[in-house]
Amino acid sequence: MAQAWAFFLLALFSFSSYVSKLFVCSRNGEGSFLCARSPQVPSIASERYRTAYHFQPPKNWMNDPNGPMYYNGIYHSFYQYNPHGALWGDIVWGHAVSTDLVNWIILEPAIERDTPGDINGCWTGSATILPGGQPIVIYTGGDAENHQVQNIMLPKNRSDPYLREWTKAGNNPVLQLVGPGFNSSQFRDPTTGWIGPDGLWRIAIGAEVNGYGAALLYKSEDFLNWTRVDHPLYSSNASGMWECPDFFAVLPGNNGGLDLSTVIPEGAKHVLKVSLDQCDKYMIGVYDLKRDAFSPDTVLDDRRLWLKIDYGNYYASKSFFDSKNSRRIIWGWTNESDSSSDDVAKGWAGIYAIPRAIWLDSDAKQLLQWPVDEIESLRGNEINHQGLELNKGDLFEIKGIDTTQADVEIDFELTSTDDAEPFDPSWLLDAEKHCREAGASVHGGVGPFGLVILASDDMEEHTVLHFRVYKSQQKYMILMCSDLRRSSLRPELYTPAYGGFFEFDLEKERKISLRTLIDRSAVESFGGGGRLCIIARVYPVALADERRTHMYAFNNGSTTVKVPQLKAWSMMTAQVNVKKG
Ligand SMILES: OC[C@H]1O[C@@](CO)(OC[C@@]2(OC[C@@]3(O[C@H]4O[C@H](CO)[C@@H](O)[C@H](O)[C@H]4O)O[C@H](CO)[C@@H](O)[C@@H]3O)O[C@H](CO)[C@@H](O)[C@@H]2O)[C@@H](O)[C@@H]1O
């Protein structure tokens, strides 16, 4: 049963972030801190930080996912890749293929920087499958004058199952940006194409127009010759440059995906996702076919209120329609949270989040996401607990699995919401601040409760995923945090307390679920059945030292929380990250 280790835990939790990570601290009997300089930490260049089932190339730098597609029985993942080192630069399109989205074969890069239109870099782009099954890719090139232009590439041999070789179109670059108000160094990342009722192809391209973010709209008959439409698909004066736009259709409450180029059913909504402010934000709205423009259902002038695909370290995501399983899958990039010199020492940087199925909730208010089912093929020795009860201050150790490579699913059931504190809408402007102020050591009415992971024997290092429940007029608002502030004793890491809020109908569903995929230096969590996702990077010294790490379920709120079901699995290593050369 749950053990009341609360005093021990809380003394460690209550270290505030001002205490340098170079110091190890403990509390004496009177409650004062005693700190001493921490012992030397081992080099970050440890194989133990390489992920076991989150995709990463064998070595070097990787950023945005590019042109994901399912073609002739094979999933293709292209990625922004530096073949020469672990920092951004010399970007080409890395290429990997898979039949299950879990195990990957790394191929030679699909495109290299060898034409005037991409000599400075083969940057982000998207794949479209034309009628008749012709795959075609449009991507941004950095040209010799440092303008951003758009280029086309096609597979050399469609009967090669892996589409290993690609050829560039003779009329590249197919698009350049000139004109008043435009900035040719802020014009990139074309979307997948879609056909309108007039039979013409459309794409959107990220841009900054007169200093504001825009998704410019282009039309073409043949996907090779493009004309700019005189208005953007959408633009907003709430932000600057939009990178990596993604545009797709979704049906409320239906987790089957839609192909944007087929007839979109009545009642469908459209989603415009853009990358800015180090995160991926989206709007749900309507794509008006007559005006050929997107209108968000709600226009929010303050971009801090825009919904995020993920509230952690996640950027440049791109989705595609998976015709094999009729679902939409989204891929996103997760950067390292260490320093550039750490990346050089490691010889690698960048991973992808687990590909996620993505769909719209039934009231069309927000997207839901869930790791693709295929990832469950890596689950090994299952442990299962039922009927746990966590009172205030309780910690329950989850044993019997590999705590550094695991998949954990917990349902938290509230025994009462009487003590839920009132919600203040201004918190929505900065949920991370709220996570810092209302950390796991701060008692609440309902919560914090959640999971402590990657905890060293003495708790000097630990990462906390937790919820808090607030009452807001007719509904409840749940705060979900992924608090990395004590995740490592290593210096010079970025260790924020990530967080976000989501609405929850606690009268209908009394359980709040938490699923967490732990993969050495990656921690990817899904709260409330995929309403809120947070991926983060952590580098505990204990992991590099090959010491044991612990995992606990806990509650630090006055309301007792039941855990009707807790399941966890060790995760096997996918065939993806074999280091070569
Ligand atoms: O790879 C190009 C594609 O990547 C995107 C979005 O990720 O644009 C990135 C961009 O800048 C690259 C650059 O710095 C910044 O981006 C890095 C990766 O996204 C971050 O890790 C870094 O912190 C940012 O500063 O990387 C260099 C070193 O950090 C720096 O010189 C670059 O500015 O690439 C574009 C070309 O340089 C630039 O306009 C973007 O900001 C996507 O939009 C591109 O297609």
The ligand as an ORCA input file, in Angstrom:
! r2SCAN-3c Opt
* xyz 0 1
  O      16.328     23.681    -40.916
  C      15.591     24.747    -41.475
  C      14.152     24.580    -41.159
  O      14.012     24.710    -39.731
  C      13.107     25.767    -39.449
  C      12.261     25.492    -38.225
  O      12.878     24.681    -37.290
  O      13.804     26.992    -39.358
  C      14.927     27.184    -38.526
  C      15.813     28.291    -39.031
  O      16.892     28.590    -38.153
  C      17.945     27.674    -37.960
  C      19.005     28.277    -37.020
  O      18.543     28.694    -35.759
  C      17.317     28.520    -35.155
  O      16.650     27.254    -35.436
  C      17.284     26.089    -34.912
  C      16.535     24.861    -35.434
  O      15.197     25.125    -35.698
  C      17.255     26.221    -33.382
  O      17.867     25.092    -32.805
  C      18.039     27.480    -32.987
  O      17.974     27.666    -31.594
  C      17.472     28.725    -33.653
  O      18.314     29.815    -33.402
  O      20.038     27.402    -36.679
  C      21.295     28.106    -36.677
  C      22.031     27.896    -35.403
  O      21.195     27.882    -34.314
  C      21.011     29.538    -36.952
  O      22.069     30.113    -37.688
  C      19.743     29.404    -37.726
  O      19.071     30.618    -37.778
  O      16.317     27.914    -40.316
  C      16.160     28.984    -41.207
  C      17.359     29.148    -42.060
  O      18.459     29.541    -41.267
  C      15.874     30.213    -40.362
  O      15.212     31.165    -41.151
  C      15.058     29.589    -39.287
  O      14.886     30.374    -38.118
  C      12.248     25.843    -40.711
  O      11.526     27.044    -40.802
  C      13.281     25.642    -41.780
  O      12.738     25.183    -42.986
*
